[in-house]
């Protein structure tokens, strides 16, 4: 029995990284997938990958271009999910950005505003329009992507990014409490350092990568596929009594004081 059989899932940031891997995994587990990204071409490519893994049927996924910082786009992506597949059961608010020019007190106001608009406001808008659709479907699961940096400080500052992800944790807890009696579960995902473009654009030398790896007890970066498996658990009925939780998938970095040599 596939774990998401008969369910419809909306994934933002589905054009790459965690989003793409999750969209593909959801489809393999029986879900109909709405792949959302601001880059329409990348979302369409994800849908094509899903079609190929499903034998080329092409009826288990659609793509929607959306800027999640815009209310109209978020309303439209949910409406298209319901109009195409008839309902929405799973909402994965995953899309996010980070900026190299986010160095603490030197962070420009424009960088702060853009980061908050995408990483925090985008999750709020996804929930604002998505949760009513889940209620209409009789209940469902919301997973919001935060980060391990929302749980601990770093000597390498990324102030706007860290603050936005902390906001995602608080927002997720509040929504979990508000909507629990409606059969809606809301959990936050806190990935650790991953071998994705979002992080590797900063760690562009071996020296920088080793500087980060020394803090991870497992001694390696995580993979997007590993995070997708946690999202699958939170999306499935296997996590039916879990809501308001912060799920940390970080190779042990938040547990470490010192790491093995």
C-alpha positions as CSV (number, residue, x, y, z in Angstrom):
1,X,0.0,0.0,0.0
2,X,1.4,3.4,-1.0
3,X,1.6,5.8,1.9
4,X,-0.1,8.7,0.1
5,X,-2.6,6.9,-2.1
6,X,-5.6,9.0,-3.0
7,X,-4.1,12.2,-1.6
8,X,-3.3,15.5,-3.3
9,X,-0.1,17.4,-2.3
10,X,1.0,20.9,-3.0
11,X,4.8,21.5,-2.9
12,X,6.3,25.0,-3.1
13,X,9.9,25.4,-4.2
14,X,9.3,22.2,-6.2
15,X,11.8,23.1,-8.9
16,X,14.9,22.0,-7.1
17,X,16.5,20.6,-3.9
18,X,14.2,19.4,-1.1
19,X,11.1,20.5,-3.1
20,X,11.9,18.5,-6.2
21,X,12.9,15.4,-4.3
22,X,9.8,15.5,-2.1
23,X,7.5,16.0,-5.1
24,X,9.0,13.0,-6.8
25,X,8.7,10.9,-3.6
26,X,5.2,12.0,-3.0
27,X,4.2,10.8,-6.5
28,X,6.0,7.5,-6.0
29,X,3.9,7.0,-2.8
30,X,0.7,7.5,-4.7
31,X,0.0,11.3,-4.3
32,X,-1.2,13.6,-7.0
33,X,1.3,16.5,-6.9
34,X,1.0,20.2,-7.6
35,X,4.6,21.4,-8.2
36,X,4.9,25.1,-7.5
37,X,7.9,27.3,-8.2
38,X,8.6,30.9,-9.2
39,X,10.6,29.5,-12.1
40,X,8.0,27.9,-14.3
41,X,10.6,25.9,-16.3
42,X,12.0,24.2,-13.2
43,X,8.6,23.2,-11.9
44,X,7.6,21.9,-15.3
45,X,10.8,19.8,-15.3
46,X,9.9,18.3,-12.0
47,X,6.5,17.4,-13.4
48,X,8.2,15.7,-16.4
49,X,10.4,13.8,-14.0
50,X,7.3,12.6,-12.1
51,X,5.7,11.5,-15.4
52,X,8.8,9.5,-16.4
53,X,9.0,7.7,-13.1
54,X,5.3,6.9,-13.4
55,X,5.7,5.3,-16.8
56,X,4.9,8.5,-18.7
57,X,1.2,8.7,-17.8
58,X,1.5,12.4,-17.2
59,X,-1.7,12.6,-15.1
60,X,-0.3,12.5,-11.6
61,X,1.2,16.0,-11.4
62,X,0.8,19.6,-12.7
63,X,3.0,22.6,-12.3
64,X,2.0,26.1,-11.3
65,X,4.1,29.2,-11.5
66,X,3.7,31.3,-8.3
67,X,5.5,33.9,-6.3
68,X,4.6,32.9,-2.8
69,X,5.2,36.3,-1.5
70,X,2.1,37.4,-3.4
71,X,-1.4,36.7,-2.0
72,X,-3.0,36.4,-5.4
73,X,-0.4,33.8,-6.5
74,X,-0.9,31.7,-3.3
75,X,-4.7,31.8,-3.7
76,X,-4.4,30.7,-7.3
77,X,-2.0,27.8,-6.6
78,X,-4.5,26.4,-4.1
79,X,-7.5,27.0,-6.4
80,X,-5.7,25.2,-9.2
81,X,-5.0,22.3,-6.9
82,X,-8.7,21.9,-6.1
83,X,-10.0,22.5,-9.6
84,X,-7.6,20.0,-11.2
85,X,-7.5,17.3,-8.6
86,X,-10.7,18.0,-6.7
87,X,-9.2,18.5,-3.2
88,X,-6.0,19.3,-1.3
89,X,-4.8,17.0,1.5
90,X,-1.1,18.0,2.0
91,X,0.6,21.4,2.0
92,X,4.4,21.6,2.0
93,X,5.4,25.2,2.3
94,X,9.0,24.7,1.3
95,X,10.1,27.5,-0.9
96,X,12.8,29.8,0.5
97,X,15.7,32.1,-0.3
98,X,18.9,33.3,1.3
99,X,21.3,36.1,0.4
100,X,25.1,36.3,0.6
101,X,24.6,40.0,1.6
102,X,22.9,39.1,4.9
103,X,25.8,39.6,7.2
104,X,24.3,41.0,10.4
105,X,24.1,44.7,11.0
106,X,25.3,45.3,7.4
107,X,22.2,43.6,6.0
108,X,20.3,46.1,3.8
109,X,16.7,46.7,4.5
110,X,15.8,45.5,1.1
111,X,17.4,42.2,1.7
112,X,15.6,41.9,5.0
113,X,12.3,42.7,3.5
114,X,12.7,40.3,0.5
115,X,13.8,37.4,2.8
116,X,10.9,37.9,5.2
117,X,8.4,38.2,2.3
118,X,9.5,34.9,0.8
119,X,10.5,32.8,3.8
120,X,7.9,33.9,6.4
121,X,5.2,35.8,4.6
122,X,5.2,33.1,1.9
123,X,4.5,30.4,4.6
124,X,1.8,32.5,6.1
125,X,0.1,33.0,2.7
126,X,0.4,29.4,1.9
127,X,-1.3,28.5,5.1
128,X,-3.9,31.3,4.8
129,X,-5.2,29.9,1.5
130,X,-4.1,26.3,1.9
131,X,-5.5,25.4,5.3
132,X,-9.2,26.2,4.3
133,X,-8.7,23.8,1.4
134,X,-7.5,21.1,3.8
135,X,-10.5,21.7,6.0
136,X,-12.7,21.3,2.9
137,X,-11.0,18.0,2.2
138,X,-11.8,16.8,5.8
139,X,-8.4,17.4,7.3
140,X,-4.8,17.1,6.3
141,X,-1.1,17.8,6.9
142,X,0.9,21.1,6.7
143,X,4.7,20.9,6.7
144,X,6.6,24.2,6.8
145,X,10.3,24.4,6.1
146,X,12.2,26.2,8.8
147,X,15.9,25.4,9.5
148,X,18.3,24.3,12.2
149,X,19.6,27.9,12.3
150,X,16.3,28.8,14.0
151,X,17.4,26.7,17.0
152,X,21.0,27.8,17.5
153,X,23.3,30.8,16.8
154,X,26.1,30.9,14.3
155,X,29.3,32.8,14.1
156,X,28.7,33.2,10.4
157,X,25.7,35.6,10.4
158,X,22.7,35.3,8.2
159,X,20.4,37.5,10.2
160,X,17.4,37.9,8.0
161,X,17.4,34.2,7.0
162,X,17.7,33.1,10.6
163,X,15.0,35.4,11.9
164,X,12.6,34.4,9.1
165,X,13.1,30.7,9.9
166,X,12.5,31.4,13.6
167,X,9.3,33.0,12.6
168,X,8.3,29.9,10.7
169,X,8.7,27.8,13.9
170,X,6.5,30.2,15.9
171,X,3.9,30.4,13.2
172,X,3.7,26.7,12.8
173,X,3.1,26.1,16.5
174,X,0.4,28.7,16.6
175,X,-1.4,27.3,13.6
176,X,-1.1,23.7,14.9
177,X,-3.0,24.7,18.1
178,X,-5.6,26.8,16.3
179,X,-6.5,24.1,13.7
180,X,-6.0,20.9,15.6
181,X,-9.7,20.2,16.3
182,X,-10.4,20.6,12.5
183,X,-8.2,17.7,11.8
184,X,-5.3,19.8,10.5
185,X,-1.8,18.9,11.6
186,X,1.0,21.6,11.3
187,X,4.6,20.7,11.8
188,X,7.9,22.5,11.1
189,X,10.9,20.9,9.4
190,X,14.4,22.0,10.5
191,X,16.9,20.6,8.0
192,X,20.6,20.8,8.9
193,X,23.4,21.7,6.4
194,X,22.6,20.0,3.1
195,X,24.5,19.4,-0.1
196,X,22.1,21.6,-2.1
197,X,22.7,24.7,-4.2
198,X,21.2,26.9,-1.5
199,X,24.1,26.1,0.8
200,X,26.9,25.2,-1.6
201,X,26.8,28.7,-3.2
202,X,28.3,29.9,0.1
203,X,30.6,26.9,0.7
204,X,32.3,27.2,-2.6
205,X,35.7,26.0,-1.5
206,X,36.9,22.8,0.2
207,X,38.2,24.9,3.1
208,X,34.8,26.4,3.7
209,X,33.1,23.1,3.5
210,X,35.4,21.5,6.0
211,X,34.9,24.4,8.3
212,X,31.2,23.6,8.4
213,X,31.6,19.8,8.5
214,X,33.7,19.9,11.7
215,X,30.5,20.9,13.6
216,X,28.4,18.0,12.3
217,X,28.8,14.8,14.4
218,X,28.0,12.6,11.4
219,X,30.8,14.3,9.4
220,X,28.9,14.9,6.2
221,X,26.3,17.1,4.6
222,X,22.7,15.8,4.4
223,X,21.0,15.1,1.1
224,X,17.7,16.5,-0.1
225,X,16.4,12.9,-0.5
226,X,16.9,12.3,3.2
227,X,14.8,15.4,4.1
228,X,12.1,14.3,1.6
229,X,11.7,11.1,3.6
230,X,11.0,13.0,6.7
231,X,8.5,15.2,4.9
232,X,6.8,12.0,3.6
233,X,6.4,10.8,7.2
234,X,4.9,14.0,8.3
235,X,2.5,14.1,5.3
236,X,1.4,10.5,5.8
237,X,-1.1,9.1,8.3
238,X,1.8,7.5,10.2
239,X,2.3,10.8,11.9
240,X,-1.4,11.1,12.8
241,X,-0.7,12.2,16.5
242,X,2.1,14.6,15.7
243,X,1.3,18.4,15.4
244,X,3.1,21.5,16.6
245,X,6.4,19.8,16.4
246,X,9.8,21.0,15.2
247,X,11.4,18.1,13.3
248,X,15.1,18.4,13.3
249,X,17.0,16.5,10.6
250,X,20.6,17.7,10.9
251,X,23.2,15.0,11.3
252,X,23.4,15.9,15.0
253,X,24.6,19.5,14.7
254,X,22.1,20.9,17.2
255,X,23.1,18.2,19.7
256,X,26.8,18.8,19.6
257,X,29.1,20.7,22.0
258,X,32.2,19.2,20.5
259,X,32.4,16.6,17.8
260,X,34.6,13.5,17.4
261,X,38.0,14.0,15.9
